[in-house]
């Protein structure tokens, strides 16, 4: 579980990043979860964009991604979700 200070630090780190994945009208599926999980292992921190044609609520999408990947939800702002998961092999981000 991330503390408020850690979330604030991660939000600052993610500010200049662009979303890597987009969730469209098909919603979240197993393949997408697997790809996001792989990307989290390599990057630790990433953004996911929820498109306007997505039938699910952005908070539901965020919840599904967190459960599926075992990551931490840093922030949902607008239609963008910021996720963090500590890498087991490639640790890059040192949390305060």
C-alpha positions as CSV (number, residue, x, y, z in Angstrom):
1,X,0.0,0.0,0.0
2,X,1.4,3.4,-1.0
3,X,1.5,6.3,1.4
4,X,0.3,9.8,0.5
5,X,3.8,11.0,0.2
6,X,4.7,8.1,-2.2
7,X,1.7,8.8,-4.3
8,X,2.6,12.4,-4.6
9,X,6.1,11.5,-5.7
10,X,4.8,9.1,-8.3
11,X,2.3,11.6,-9.6
12,X,5.2,14.0,-10.1
13,X,7.2,11.3,-11.9
14,X,4.2,10.4,-14.2
15,X,3.3,14.0,-15.0
16,X,5.4,14.2,-18.2
17,X,4.7,10.7,-19.4
18,X,2.3,9.9,-22.3
19,X,-0.3,7.1,-22.0
20,X,1.0,3.8,-23.4
21,X,-2.3,1.9,-23.5
22,X,-5.8,2.9,-24.5
23,X,-9.0,1.2,-23.3
24,X,-11.7,1.4,-26.0
25,X,-15.2,0.2,-26.4
26,X,-14.2,-3.5,-25.9
27,X,-13.1,-2.6,-22.4
28,X,-10.5,-4.5,-20.4
29,X,-9.6,-8.0,-21.5
30,X,-7.1,-10.7,-20.5
31,X,-4.7,-9.8,-23.3
32,X,-4.6,-6.2,-22.3
33,X,-4.0,-7.0,-18.7
34,X,-1.1,-9.3,-19.7
35,X,0.5,-6.6,-21.8
36,X,0.1,-3.9,-19.1
37,X,1.6,-6.3,-16.6
38,X,4.6,-6.9,-18.8
39,X,5.0,-3.1,-19.3
40,X,4.8,-2.5,-15.6
41,X,7.6,-5.0,-15.0
42,X,9.8,-3.0,-17.4
43,X,8.8,0.5,-16.5
44,X,7.2,0.3,-13.0
45,X,5.1,3.5,-13.7
46,X,2.7,4.0,-16.6
47,X,-0.4,5.8,-17.8
48,X,-3.5,4.2,-19.4
49,X,-5.9,6.4,-21.3
50,X,-9.7,5.6,-21.2
51,X,-11.3,6.6,-24.6
52,X,-14.7,8.2,-24.7
53,X,-16.3,5.2,-26.5
54,X,-15.4,2.9,-23.6
55,X,-18.7,1.5,-22.1
56,X,-17.2,1.1,-18.6
57,X,-16.7,3.8,-16.0
58,X,-13.0,4.9,-15.7
59,X,-13.0,4.0,-12.0
60,X,-14.2,0.5,-12.9
61,X,-11.5,0.2,-15.5
62,X,-8.9,1.3,-13.0
63,X,-10.1,-1.3,-10.5
64,X,-10.0,-4.1,-13.0
65,X,-6.5,-3.2,-14.1
66,X,-5.3,-3.0,-10.5
67,X,-6.8,-6.4,-9.7
68,X,-5.6,-8.0,-12.9
69,X,-2.0,-6.8,-12.7
70,X,-1.5,-6.6,-8.9
71,X,-0.4,-3.0,-9.2
72,X,-1.2,0.1,-7.1
73,X,-3.5,2.8,-8.3
74,X,-1.7,6.1,-8.1
75,X,-4.3,8.4,-9.6
76,X,-7.3,8.7,-11.9
77,X,-7.3,12.2,-13.4
78,X,-9.6,13.0,-16.3
79,X,-9.7,9.9,-18.5
80,X,-6.1,8.9,-17.5
81,X,-5.2,6.2,-15.0
82,X,-1.7,6.1,-13.5
83,X,-0.5,2.7,-12.3
84,X,2.6,1.7,-10.3
85,X,4.0,-1.8,-9.6
86,X,7.5,-2.4,-8.2
87,X,9.6,-4.3,-10.6
88,X,11.2,-7.5,-9.3
89,X,14.2,-7.5,-11.7
90,X,14.5,-4.0,-13.0
91,X,13.9,-1.6,-10.1
92,X,14.3,2.0,-11.3
93,X,12.1,4.1,-9.0
94,X,13.2,4.7,-5.4
95,X,10.2,5.7,-3.3
96,X,10.6,8.2,-0.5
